[in-house]
Amino acid sequence: MKIVIPGGTGQVGTVLNRALSAAGHEVTVLSRQPARPGEVPWDGRTVGPWAEVIDGSDVVINLAGRSVSCRYTAPHLQAMMDSRVRSTRAVGEAIAAAAHPPRVWLQMSTATIYAHRFDAPNDERTGVIGGAEPGVPGYWAYSVDIAKAWEREQANADTPHTRKVALRSAMVMSPDRGGVFDVLLRLARLGLGGPVAGGAQYVSWIHDHDFARAVQFLTARDDIAGPVNLAAPGPLPQRMFMHALRTASGVPVGLPATKGMAELGAFALRSDTELLLKSRRVIPGRLLDAGFDFRYPQWPAAAGDLVGRVRGRRRRHWTGPTTPSGADRTPATP
Protein backbone atom coordinates (compact mmCIF):
# COMPACT_ATOMS: atom_id res chain seq x y z
CA MET A 1 0.00 0.00 0.00
CA LYS A 2 0.94 3.63 -0.46
CA ILE A 3 0.89 5.30 2.94
CA VAL A 4 1.38 9.02 3.63
CA ILE A 5 2.33 10.21 7.13
CA PRO A 6 2.08 13.99 7.62
CA GLY A 7 4.24 15.00 10.58
CA GLY A 8 5.94 11.64 10.60
CA THR A 9 9.47 12.60 11.67
CA GLY A 10 8.89 12.44 15.43
CA GLN A 11 8.98 9.48 17.80
CA VAL A 12 5.57 8.07 16.86
CA GLY A 13 6.22 8.64 13.16
CA THR A 14 9.52 6.81 13.46
CA VAL A 15 7.77 3.84 15.08
CA LEU A 16 5.16 3.70 12.32
CA ASN A 17 7.54 4.30 9.43
CA ARG A 18 9.80 1.52 10.67
CA ALA A 19 6.95 -0.98 11.07
CA LEU A 20 5.09 -0.12 7.88
CA SER A 21 8.23 -0.09 5.75
CA ALA A 22 9.27 -3.46 7.20
CA ALA A 23 5.84 -4.80 6.21
CA GLY A 24 6.56 -3.85 2.60
CA HIS A 25 4.47 -0.70 2.30
CA GLU A 26 5.57 2.43 0.43
CA VAL A 27 5.76 5.19 3.04
CA THR A 28 5.98 8.91 2.31
CA VAL A 29 6.50 11.37 5.17
CA LEU A 30 5.42 15.02 4.99
CA SER A 31 7.90 17.17 6.89
CA ARG A 32 8.62 20.86 7.37
CA GLN A 33 12.31 20.07 7.10
CA PRO A 34 12.70 17.04 4.82
CA ALA A 35 16.14 15.52 5.12
CA ARG A 36 15.88 11.88 4.03
CA PRO A 37 14.62 9.90 1.05
CA GLY A 38 10.86 9.48 1.21
CA GLU A 39 10.28 12.85 2.86
CA VAL A 40 8.28 15.57 1.07
CA PRO A 41 8.12 19.23 2.17
CA TRP A 42 4.94 20.83 3.48
CA ASP A 43 4.14 23.74 5.76
CA GLY A 44 1.53 21.98 7.87
CA ARG A 45 -0.99 24.77 7.27
CA THR A 46 -1.97 25.09 3.62
CA VAL A 47 -2.52 22.80 0.66
CA GLY A 48 0.46 22.82 -1.70
CA PRO A 49 2.35 20.56 -4.11
CA TRP A 50 2.60 17.97 -1.33
CA ALA A 51 -1.08 17.14 -1.95
CA GLU A 52 0.02 15.18 -5.01
CA VAL A 53 1.23 12.35 -2.77
CA ILE A 54 -2.20 12.21 -1.07
CA ASP A 55 -3.95 11.72 -4.42
CA GLY A 56 -3.70 8.03 -5.23
CA SER A 57 -2.51 6.95 -1.79
CA ASP A 58 -4.26 4.17 0.14
CA VAL A 59 -3.85 5.43 3.69
CA VAL A 60 -3.12 8.79 5.34
CA ILE A 61 -1.95 8.83 8.97
CA ASN A 62 -1.75 12.43 10.19
CA LEU A 63 0.53 12.86 13.22
CA ALA A 64 1.27 16.58 12.82
CA GLY A 65 1.21 18.84 15.85
CA ARG A 66 3.54 20.77 18.13
CA SER A 67 5.14 18.65 20.86
CA VAL A 68 3.37 18.66 24.23
CA SER A 69 6.73 18.40 26.00
CA CYS A 70 6.97 22.09 26.89
CA ARG A 71 5.87 24.59 29.49
CA TYR A 72 2.13 25.15 29.13
CA THR A 73 2.30 28.87 28.67
CA ALA A 74 -0.46 30.66 26.75
CA PRO A 75 1.67 30.99 23.57
CA HIS A 76 2.69 27.33 23.69
CA LEU A 77 -0.89 26.15 24.24
CA GLN A 78 -2.05 28.29 21.33
CA ALA A 79 0.73 26.86 19.15
CA MET A 80 -0.40 23.34 20.08
CA MET A 81 -3.96 24.18 19.09
CA ASP A 82 -3.05 25.93 15.83
CA SER A 83 -0.58 23.29 14.66
CA ARG A 84 -3.11 20.49 15.16
CA VAL A 85 -6.19 22.19 13.76
CA ARG A 86 -4.50 23.79 10.75
CA SER A 87 -2.61 20.66 9.72
CA THR A 88 -5.75 18.54 10.04
CA ARG A 89 -7.71 21.05 7.97
CA ALA A 90 -5.03 21.03 5.27
CA VAL A 91 -5.00 17.22 5.14
CA GLY A 92 -8.79 17.17 4.90
CA GLU A 93 -8.75 19.69 2.05
CA ALA A 94 -6.14 17.66 0.19
CA ILE A 95 -8.19 14.48 0.56
CA ALA A 96 -11.37 16.27 -0.52
CA ALA A 97 -9.67 17.58 -3.68
CA ALA A 98 -8.04 14.26 -4.62
CA ALA A 99 -9.21 12.55 -7.80
CA HIS A 100 -8.36 9.23 -6.14
CA PRO A 101 -8.69 9.81 -2.39
CA PRO A 102 -7.30 7.38 0.19
CA ARG A 103 -9.73 4.82 1.53
CA VAL A 104 -8.87 5.61 5.17
CA TRP A 105 -7.60 8.63 7.10
CA LEU A 106 -6.20 7.88 10.54
CA GLN A 107 -5.93 11.10 12.52
CA MET A 108 -3.83 11.35 15.66
CA SER A 109 -5.70 12.48 18.76
CA THR A 110 -4.95 11.94 22.44
CA ALA A 111 -6.20 10.05 25.49
CA THR A 112 -5.88 13.38 27.33
CA ILE A 113 -9.38 14.15 26.03
CA TYR A 114 -10.76 12.08 28.92
CA ALA A 115 -11.35 13.37 32.43
CA HIS A 116 -8.85 13.22 35.26
CA ARG A 117 -10.34 10.41 37.35
CA PHE A 118 -9.50 7.49 39.63
CA ASP A 119 -12.85 5.75 40.09
CA ALA A 120 -13.30 3.98 36.74
CA PRO A 121 -11.56 3.57 33.38
CA ASN A 122 -12.52 5.55 30.31
CA ASP A 123 -13.49 3.66 27.18
CA GLU A 124 -14.98 5.14 24.00
CA ARG A 125 -18.58 4.33 24.97
CA THR A 126 -18.81 5.28 28.65
CA GLY A 127 -15.69 7.43 29.12
CA VAL A 128 -16.06 10.92 30.56
CA ILE A 129 -14.69 13.75 28.44
CA GLY A 130 -12.61 16.11 30.56
CA GLY A 131 -12.55 19.86 30.96
CA ALA A 132 -14.91 20.35 33.90
CA GLU A 133 -13.27 18.33 36.68
CA PRO A 134 -13.20 20.00 40.11
CA GLY A 135 -9.94 20.49 41.97
CA VAL A 136 -7.54 20.53 39.01
CA PRO A 137 -5.67 23.47 37.47
CA GLY A 138 -7.93 25.43 35.15
CA TYR A 139 -5.51 25.33 32.25
CA TRP A 140 -5.85 21.53 32.07
CA ALA A 141 -9.17 22.16 30.34
CA TYR A 142 -7.33 23.74 27.43
CA SER A 143 -5.58 20.44 26.68
CA VAL A 144 -9.03 18.85 26.40
CA ASP A 145 -10.19 21.72 24.19
CA ILE A 146 -7.23 21.08 21.89
CA ALA A 147 -8.14 17.40 21.62
CA LYS A 148 -11.79 18.17 20.92
CA ALA A 149 -10.91 20.74 18.26
CA TRP A 150 -8.45 18.30 16.69
CA GLU A 151 -11.10 15.59 16.37
CA ARG A 152 -13.81 18.04 15.30
CA GLU A 153 -11.67 19.27 12.41
CA GLN A 154 -11.34 15.75 11.06
CA ALA A 155 -15.02 14.92 11.63
CA ASN A 156 -16.12 18.04 9.74
CA ALA A 157 -13.88 17.42 6.73
CA ASP A 158 -15.86 16.72 3.56
CA THR A 159 -14.31 13.38 2.59
CA PRO A 160 -17.25 11.07 1.74
CA HIS A 161 -15.08 8.45 0.06
CA THR A 162 -12.55 8.19 2.90
CA ARG A 163 -13.20 6.42 6.20
CA LYS A 164 -12.05 8.48 9.18
CA VAL A 165 -10.62 7.20 12.48
CA ALA A 166 -9.45 9.38 15.40
CA LEU A 167 -6.60 7.74 17.31
CA ARG A 168 -7.00 8.63 20.99
CA SER A 169 -3.51 7.51 21.83
CA ALA A 170 -1.93 7.04 25.22
CA MET A 171 1.83 7.49 25.60
CA VAL A 172 3.65 5.35 23.04
CA MET A 173 6.51 3.53 24.73
CA SER A 174 9.47 2.79 22.47
CA PRO A 175 13.22 2.39 23.11
CA ASP A 176 14.08 5.23 20.71
CA ARG A 177 16.19 8.05 22.08
CA GLY A 178 14.33 11.19 23.03
CA GLY A 179 10.96 9.52 23.52
CA VAL A 180 8.92 9.39 26.71
CA PHE A 181 10.27 5.95 27.68
CA ASP A 182 13.82 7.20 27.27
CA VAL A 183 13.10 10.03 29.71
CA LEU A 184 11.38 7.78 32.24
CA LEU A 185 14.15 5.18 32.11
CA ARG A 186 16.80 7.85 32.64
CA LEU A 187 14.93 9.14 35.71
CA ALA A 188 14.64 5.61 37.10
CA ARG A 189 18.36 4.95 36.63
CA LEU A 190 19.16 8.19 38.44
CA GLY A 191 17.12 6.99 41.41
CA LEU A 192 14.35 9.51 40.72
CA GLY A 193 11.71 7.01 39.61
CA GLY A 194 9.54 7.02 42.71
CA PRO A 195 5.93 8.03 43.24
CA VAL A 196 5.04 11.61 42.31
CA ALA A 197 2.55 13.40 44.58
CA GLY A 198 1.61 10.05 46.11
CA GLY A 199 1.56 8.18 42.80
CA ALA A 200 -2.16 7.34 42.78
CA GLN A 201 -2.75 8.96 39.38
CA TYR A 202 -3.17 6.42 36.58
CA VAL A 203 -0.76 6.08 33.69
CA SER A 204 -2.08 4.89 30.34
CA TRP A 205 0.47 3.66 27.83
CA ILE A 206 0.90 1.43 24.78
CA HIS A 207 3.92 -0.60 23.66
CA ASP A 208 5.33 0.57 20.33
CA HIS A 209 4.81 -2.82 18.68
CA ASP A 210 1.15 -2.86 19.71
CA PHE A 211 0.70 0.72 18.56
CA ALA A 212 1.99 -0.11 15.07
CA ARG A 213 -0.04 -3.33 14.97
CA ALA A 214 -3.20 -1.47 16.06
CA VAL A 215 -2.73 1.09 13.29
CA GLN A 216 -2.42 -1.70 10.72
CA PHE A 217 -5.44 -3.45 12.25
CA LEU A 218 -7.56 -0.29 11.96
CA THR A 219 -6.37 0.27 8.41
CA ALA A 220 -7.67 -3.15 7.43
CA ARG A 221 -10.98 -3.00 9.32
CA ASP A 222 -13.40 -1.16 7.05
CA ASP A 223 -16.13 -1.44 9.71
CA ILE A 224 -14.40 0.80 12.27
CA ALA A 225 -14.67 4.59 12.16
CA GLY A 226 -14.66 7.43 14.68
CA PRO A 227 -12.70 7.61 17.95
CA VAL A 228 -10.61 4.60 18.97
CA ASN A 229 -8.52 4.40 22.15
CA LEU A 230 -4.95 3.26 21.46
CA ALA A 231 -3.94 2.22 24.95
CA ALA A 232 -2.96 -1.05 26.59
CA PRO A 233 -5.72 -2.74 28.62
CA GLY A 234 -3.65 -2.41 31.80
CA PRO A 235 -3.38 1.21 32.96
CA LEU A 236 -1.96 1.39 36.46
CA PRO A 237 -1.16 3.93 39.19
CA GLN A 238 2.03 5.89 38.66
CA ARG A 239 3.72 4.43 41.74
CA MET A 240 3.17 0.88 40.37
CA PHE A 241 4.16 1.95 36.87
CA MET A 242 7.51 3.28 38.04
CA HIS A 243 8.07 0.33 40.39
CA ALA A 244 7.72 -2.05 37.43
CA LEU A 245 10.12 0.07 35.38
CA ARG A 246 12.66 0.11 38.20
CA THR A 247 12.36 -3.66 38.55
CA ALA A 248 12.93 -4.17 34.83
CA SER A 249 15.99 -1.91 34.87
CA GLY A 250 17.47 -3.31 38.09
CA VAL A 251 17.13 -0.13 40.16
CA PRO A 252 15.98 -0.98 43.71
CA VAL A 253 15.03 2.48 44.93
CA GLY A 254 13.13 5.43 43.51
CA LEU A 255 12.97 8.62 45.51
CA PRO A 256 9.45 10.00 45.92
CA ALA A 257 8.61 13.53 44.82
CA THR A 258 6.07 15.93 46.23
CA LYS A 259 3.89 18.04 43.96
CA GLY A 260 6.21 21.00 44.60
CA MET A 261 9.27 18.95 43.68
CA ALA A 262 7.49 17.83 40.51
CA GLU A 263 6.90 21.49 39.64
CA LEU A 264 10.60 22.23 40.00
CA GLY A 265 11.57 19.20 37.96
CA ALA A 266 9.11 20.05 35.20
CA PHE A 267 10.44 23.59 35.11
CA ALA A 268 14.02 22.32 34.79
CA LEU A 269 12.98 19.94 31.99
CA ARG A 270 10.93 22.67 30.27
CA SER A 271 7.86 20.49 30.60
CA ASP A 272 4.57 20.65 32.52
CA THR A 273 3.24 18.81 35.54
CA GLU A 274 -0.03 17.95 33.79
CA LEU A 275 1.94 15.20 32.05
CA LEU A 276 2.81 13.76 35.49
CA LEU A 277 -0.21 14.56 37.64
CA LYS A 278 -3.28 14.02 35.45
CA SER A 279 -4.84 10.61 36.05
CA ARG A 280 -5.25 9.06 32.60
CA ARG A 281 -7.16 5.82 33.14
CA VAL A 282 -7.97 4.76 29.59
CA ILE A 283 -8.81 1.33 28.18
CA PRO A 284 -9.15 0.20 24.54
CA GLY A 285 -12.80 -0.81 24.45
CA ARG A 286 -13.31 -0.75 20.69
CA LEU A 287 -10.06 -2.54 19.88
CA LEU A 288 -10.84 -5.33 22.33
CA ASP A 289 -14.42 -5.63 21.05
CA ALA A 290 -13.07 -5.91 17.49
CA GLY A 291 -10.78 -8.78 18.50
CA PHE A 292 -7.42 -7.01 18.57
CA ASP A 293 -4.88 -9.12 20.47
CA PHE A 294 -2.39 -7.10 22.50
CA ARG A 295 1.05 -8.65 22.71
CA TYR A 296 1.84 -6.45 25.71
CA PRO A 297 -1.38 -5.90 27.67
CA GLN A 298 0.39 -5.39 31.03
CA TRP A 299 3.18 -2.99 31.87
CA PRO A 300 5.73 -5.25 33.68
CA ALA A 301 6.24 -7.42 30.58
CA ALA A 302 6.25 -4.39 28.30
CA ALA A 303 8.82 -2.61 30.48
CA GLY A 304 11.02 -5.71 30.48
CA ASP A 305 10.97 -5.90 26.69
CA LEU A 306 11.72 -2.19 26.25
CA VAL A 307 14.60 -2.21 28.75
CA GLY A 308 16.04 -5.27 27.01
CA ARG A 309 15.88 -3.53 23.64
CA VAL A 310 17.64 -0.47 25.05
CA ARG A 311 20.40 -2.68 26.43
CA GLY A 312 20.69 -4.54 23.14
CA ARG A 313 21.04 -1.28 21.26
CA ARG A 314 23.77 -0.11 23.60
CA ARG A 315 25.70 -3.36 23.19
CA ARG A 316 25.48 -3.10 19.40
CA HIS A 317 26.75 0.47 19.44
CA TRP A 318 29.45 -0.02 22.10
CA THR A 319 32.87 0.92 20.75
CA GLY A 320 35.04 0.72 23.85
CA PRO A 321 38.82 0.35 24.15
CA THR A 322 40.66 -2.65 22.77
CA THR A 323 43.17 -4.99 24.40
CA PRO A 324 46.87 -4.63 23.50
CA SER A 325 46.46 -7.47 21.01
CA GLY A 326 43.70 -5.52 19.27
CA ALA A 327 40.89 -7.89 20.27
CA ASP A 328 37.69 -6.20 21.42
CA ARG A 329 36.86 -6.42 25.08
CA THR A 330 33.40 -7.65 25.90
CA PRO A 331 31.37 -4.75 27.28
CA ALA A 332 29.69 -5.18 30.63
CA THR A 333 25.90 -5.43 30.57
CA PRO A 334 24.46 -2.05 31.51
C-alpha positions in Angstrom: 0.0 0.0 0.0 0.9 3.6 -0.5 0.9 5.3 2.9 1.4 9.0 3.6 2.3 10.2 7.1 2.1 14.0 7.6 4.2 15.0 10.6 5.9 11.6 10.6 9.5 12.6 11.7 8.9 12.4 15.4 9.0 9.5 17.8 5.6 8.1 16.9 6.2 8.6 13.2 9.5 6.8 13.5 7.8 3.8 15.1 5.2 3.7 12.3 7.5 4.3 9.4 9.8 1.5 10.7 7.0 -1.0 11.1 5.1 -0.1 7.9 8.2 -0.1 5.7 9.3 -3.5 7.2 5.8 -4.8 6.2 6.6 -3.9 2.6 4.5 -0.7 2.3 5.6 2.4 0.4 5.8 5.2 3.0 6.0 8.9 2.3 6.5 11.4 5.2 5.4 15.0 5.0 7.9 17.2 6.9 8.6 20.9 7.4 12.3 20.1 7.1 12.7 17.0 4.8 16.1 15.5 5.1 15.9 11.9 4.0 14.6 9.9 1.1 10.9 9.5 1.2 10.3 12.8 2.9 8.3 15.6 1.1 8.1 19.2 2.2 4.9 20.8 3.5 4.1 23.7 5.8 1.5 22.0 7.9 -1.0 24.8 7.3 -2.0 25.1 3.6 -2.5 22.8 0.7 0.5 22.8 -1.7 2.4 20.6 -4.1 2.6 18.0 -1.3 -1.1 17.1 -2.0 0.0 15.2 -5.0 1.2 12.3 -2.8 -2.2 12.2 -1.1 -4.0 11.7 -4.4 -3.7 8.0 -5.2 -2.5 7.0 -1.8 -4.3 4.2 0.1 -3.8 5.4 3.7 -3.1 8.8 5.3 -2.0 8.8 9.0 -1.8 12.4 10.2 0.5 12.9 13.2 1.3 16.6 12.8 1.2 18.8 15.9 3.5 20.8 18.1 5.1 18.6 20.9 3.4 18.7 24.2 6.7 18.4 26.0 7.0 22.1 26.9 5.9 24.6 29.5 2.1 25.1 29.1 2.3 28.9 28.7 -0.5 30.7 26.8 1.7 31.0 23.6 2.7 27.3 23.7 -0.9 26.2 24.2 -2.0 28.3 21.3 0.7 26.9 19.1 -0.4 23.3 20.1 -4.0 24.2 19.1 -3.1 25.9 15.8 -0.6 23.3 14.7 -3.1 20.5 15.2 -6.2 22.2 13.8 -4.5 23.8 10.8 -2.6 20.7 9.7 -5.8 18.5 10.0 -7.7 21.0 8.0 -5.0 21.0 5.3 -5.0 17.2 5.1 -8.8 17.2 4.9 -8.7 19.7 2.1 -6.1 17.7 0.2 -8.2 14.5 0.6 -11.4 16.3 -0.5 -9.7 17.6 -3.7 -8.0 14.3 -4.6 -9.2 12.5 -7.8 -8.4 9.2 -6.1 -8.7 9.8 -2.4 -7.3 7.4 0.2 -9.7 4.8 1.5 -8.9 5.6 5.2 -7.6 8.6 7.1 -6.2 7.9 10.5 -5.9 11.1 12.5 -3.8 11.4 15.7 -5.7 12.5 18.8 -5.0 11.9 22.4 -6.2 10.1 25.5 -5.9 13.4 27.3 -9.4 14.1 26.0 -10.8 12.1 28.9 -11.4 13.4 32.4 -8.9 13.2 35.3 -10.3 10.4 37.4 -9.5 7.5 39.6 -12.9 5.7 40.1 -13.3 4.0 36.7 -11.6 3.6 33.4 -12.5 5.6 30.3 -13.5 3.7 27.2 -15.0 5.1 24.0 -18.6 4.3 25.0 -18.8 5.3 28.6 -15.7 7.4 29.1 -16.1 10.9 30.6 -14.7 13.7 28.4 -12.6 16.1 30.6 -12.6 19.9 31.0 -14.9 20.4 33.9 -13.3 18.3 36.7 -13.2 20.0 40.1 -9.9 20.5 42.0 -7.5 20.5 39.0 -5.7 23.5 37.5 -7.9 25.4 35.2 -5.5 25.3 32.2 -5.8 21.5 32.1 -9.2 22.2 30.3 -7.3 23.7 27.4 -5.6 20.4 26.7 -9.0 18.8 26.4 -10.2 21.7 24.2 -7.2 21.1 21.9 -8.1 17.4 21.6 -11.8 18.2 20.9 -10.9 20.7 18.3 -8.4 18.3 16.7 -11.1 15.6 16.4 -13.8 18.0 15.3 -11.7 19.3 12.4 -11.3 15.8 11.1 -15.0 14.9 11.6 -16.1 18.0 9.7 -13.9 17.4 6.7 -15.9 16.7 3.6 -14.3 13.4 2.6 -17.2 11.1 1.7 -15.1 8.4 0.1 -12.5 8.2 2.9 -13.2 6.4 6.2 -12.1 8.5 9.2 -10.6 7.2 12.5 -9.4 9.4 15.4 -6.6 7.7 17.3 -7.0 8.6 21.0 -3.5 7.5 21.8 -1.9 7.0 25.2 1.8 7.5 25.6 3.7 5.4 23.0 6.5 3.5 24.7 9.5 2.8 22.5 13.2 2.4 23.1 14.1 5.2 20.7 16.2 8.0 22.1 14.3 11.2 23.0 11.0 9.5 23.5 8.9 9.4 26.7 10.3 6.0 27.7 13.8 7.2 27.3 13.1 10.0 29.7 11.4 7.8 32.2 14.2 5.2 32.1 16.8 7.9 32.6 14.9 9.1 35.7 14.6 5.6 37.1 18.4 4.9 36.6 19.2 8.2 38.4 17.1 7.0 41.4 14.4 9.5 40.7 11.7 7.0 39.6 9.5 7.0 42.7 5.9 8.0 43.2 5.0 11.6 42.3 2.5 13.4 44.6 1.6 10.1 46.1 1.6 8.2 42.8 -2.2 7.3 42.8 -2.7 9.0 39.4 -3.2 6.4 36.6 -0.8 6.1 33.7 -2.1 4.9 30.3 0.5 3.7 27.8 0.9 1.4 24.8 3.9 -0.6 23.7 5.3 0.6 20.3 4.8 -2.8 18.7 1.2 -2.9 19.7 0.7 0.7 18.6 2.0 -0.1 15.1 0.0 -3.3 15.0 -3.2 -1.5 16.1 -2.7 1.1 13.3 -2.4 -1.7 10.7 -5.4 -3.4 12.2 -7.6 -0.3 12.0 -6.4 0.3 8.4 -7.7 -3.2 7.4 -11.0 -3.0 9.3 -13.4 -1.2 7.1 -16.1 -1.4 9.7 -14.4 0.8 12.3 -14.7 4.6 12.2 -14.7 7.4 14.7 -12.7 7.6 17.9 -10.6 4.6 19.0 -8.5 4.4 22.1 -5.0 3.3 21.5 -3.9 2.2 25.0 -3.0 -1.0 26.6 -5.7 -2.7 28.6 -3.7 -2.4 31.8 -3.4 1.2 33.0 -2.0 1.4 36.5 -1.2 3.9 39.2 2.0 5.9 38.7 3.7 4.4 41.7 3.2 0.9 40.4 4.2 2.0 36.9 7.5 3.3 38.0 8.1 0.3 40.4 7.7 -2.1 37.4 10.1 0.1 35.4 12.7 0.1 38.2 12.4 -3.7 38.6 12.9 -4.2 34.8 16.0 -1.9 34.9 17.5 -3.3 38.1 17.1 -0.1 40.2 16.0 -1.0 43.7 15.0 2.5 44.9 13.1 5.4 43.5 13.0 8.6 45.5 9.4 10.0 45.9 8.6 13.5 44.8 6.1 15.9 46.2 3.9 18.0 44.0 6.2 21.0 44.6 9.3 18.9 43.7 7.5 17.8 40.5 6.9 21.5 39.6 10.6 22.2 40.0 11.6 19.2 38.0 9.1 20.0 35.2 10.4 23.6 35.1 14.0 22.3 34.8 13.0 19.9 32.0 10.9 22.7 30.3 7.9 20.5 30.6 4.6 20.6 32.5 3.2 18.8 35.5 0.0 17.9 33.8 1.9 15.2 32.0 2.8 13.8 35.5 -0.2 14.6 37.6 -3.3 14.0 35.4 -4.8 10.6 36.0 -5.2 9.1 32.6 -7.2 5.8 33.1 -8.0 4.8 29.6 -8.8 1.3 28.2 -9.1 0.2 24.5 -12.8 -0.8 24.4 -13.3 -0.7 20.7 -10.1 -2.5 19.9 -10.8 -5.3 22.3 -14.4 -5.6 21.0 -13.1 -5.9 17.5 -10.8 -8.8 18.5 -7.4 -7.0 18.6 -4.9 -9.1 20.5 -2.4 -7.1 22.5 1.0 -8.7 22.7 1.8 -6.5 25.7 -1.4 -5.9 27.7 0.4 -5.4 31.0 3.2 -3.0 31.9 5.7 -5.2 33.7 6.2 -7.4 30.6 6.2 -4.4 28.3 8.8 -2.6 30.5 11.0 -5.7 30.5 11.0 -5.9 26.7 11.7 -2.2 26.3 14.6 -2.2 28.7 16.0 -5.3 27.0 15.9 -3.5 23.6 17.6 -0.5 25.0 20.4 -2.7 26.4 20.7 -4.5 23.1 21.0 -1.3 21.3 23.8 -0.1 23.6 25.7 -3.4 23.2 25.5 -3.1 19.4 26.7 0.5 19.4 29.4 0.0 22.1 32.9 0.9 20.8 35.0 0.7 23.8 38.8 0.3 24.1 40.7 -2.6 22.8 43.2 -5.0 24.4 46.9 -4.6 23.5 46.5 -7.5 21.0 43.7 -5.5 19.3 40.9 -7.9 20.3 37.7 -6.2 21.4 36.9 -6.4 25.1 33.4 -7.7 25.9 31.4 -4.8 27.3 29.7 -5.2 30.6 25.9 -5.4 30.6 24.5 -2.0 31.5 
